[in-house]
């Protein structure tokens, strides 16, 4: 059995986050010791590691909940899990594309400035007037 501190150290998940995951139903409420301390078993440790890895990959709570539910049915087809992962991949790719647009625009405005004073600064003018941007990066 593990204390909540042991679980935190083994998974790298902070104690308040473990409690939050319990409240969200991602990790089962643990047994309690006679002193009312949370006591976790190997299954909770593995579940928390699963949740942490899913969060590291950017999955939302609802998707993690669905994946946990799917994991409880090992003989079922995995098409739904695949589609959840594919949706997350599309979301990540969309974020990357947006970040590339931001990078391009920031590089452009950071290198366009030839002003000697803030009053002549292209960065300040571009931030004040979106029309000075090369494209829509929002």
N, C-alpha and C positions, 0 to 999 in steps of 0.2 A: 504494500500500500504506500502511496505517496501523499505527502502533505501538499497544499497548494503551492508552497514555496518550492518544493522539490519539482513539482510539475512545471512551474515557471522556469526554473533553471534548466530542466531537461529539454524543454521545447522552445525556449526563448520568447515565450508569451508572457507579458506582464500580468501580475496578479489581478489588477482591476479588469483587464481584458478577459481573463479567464472567467471572472464573475459575470461579465457582460455576456460572454458566449453562453454561459449557463442560463442567464435570463432570456436569451434569444432562442434557447432550445437547441443550440448547435452542439453543446456538450451536456450530457446528462447530469442532473443534480447528483452530487456525490453522497456517499454514505457519510455519517457523522460519527466521530469517536465519542466516548463517554464524556469528554471535555468539550464536545460540540465543535470539534475541528473537522474540516472537510478532509476526507480520506478517499483518494483516487486509486483505481486499479490500472492494470496494463491497458485495458480496453479504452479507458478515458484518455490515457496518455497517447495512444495511437490515434484516437479521434481528434484530439487537440492538435497533434502533428499534422493530420489531414487538413484541418481547418486552417492552420497557420500557412501551410503550403498553398492552399487554394487562395487565401487572402494575399499572399506574396505574388501570386499570378494575377491578382486583380479581380477575382470573382467576388460578386456581391453576396450578401447574406442569403438572399432568396435562392440564388443559384447554388450556393453551398448546401443549403437545406435540401434542395432537390437532389443534389449529387449524393448527399448522405442517405437520403431515402432510397435512391437507386442502388447504393452500395449494399443495402440490406436485402437485395434480391439478386444474388449472384448468378442465377440461371436465366435471368431475363436478357433480352437483346439490349445492346448498349447504344442504340441509335439516339436515344434522348440525351445520354451523357455526351455523345459526340456532338450533337447539335448545340448543347450548352457551351461546350468548349469552342465550337466554331463561332458562335455569337461573341464570345469573349475575345477570340482572335480578331474578329472584324472590328470590335470596339477598340482594341489595342492599336490596330493598324490605322484606324481613323484618328486616334490621339497622336500617333507618330506623324501622320501627314500634317495635322494641325501644328505640332511642334516644329516640323520642318519649315512650314510657312512662317511661323513666329521667328525661327532662327534666321531665315532669309531676310525678313523685314528688319529685325534688330541689327543684323550685320550691315544692312544698307544704311539705316539711319545713323549707326555708330560710326561709319566710315565716311559719311557725307559731310560731316561737320567740319567746316574750315573757319568758323568764327573764332574770334579772339576773346569775346566776352559772352556772357550768358544771353545778353540781348540779341546777339547774332547766332546763337547756338541752334543748329538744325535739329538736334535731338529735342530740345524744348519746343521748338515750333512744330515738329512732327507729332509730338505727343499732344499738343494743343489743337491740332487740326488734322483729323483723320484723312482728309482729302490729300494730304501730302504723302500718304502711304502708297506704295507701289501696287498693292492688291488688298483684297479683303482677307485679313488674317484672323478675324474674330471667330 
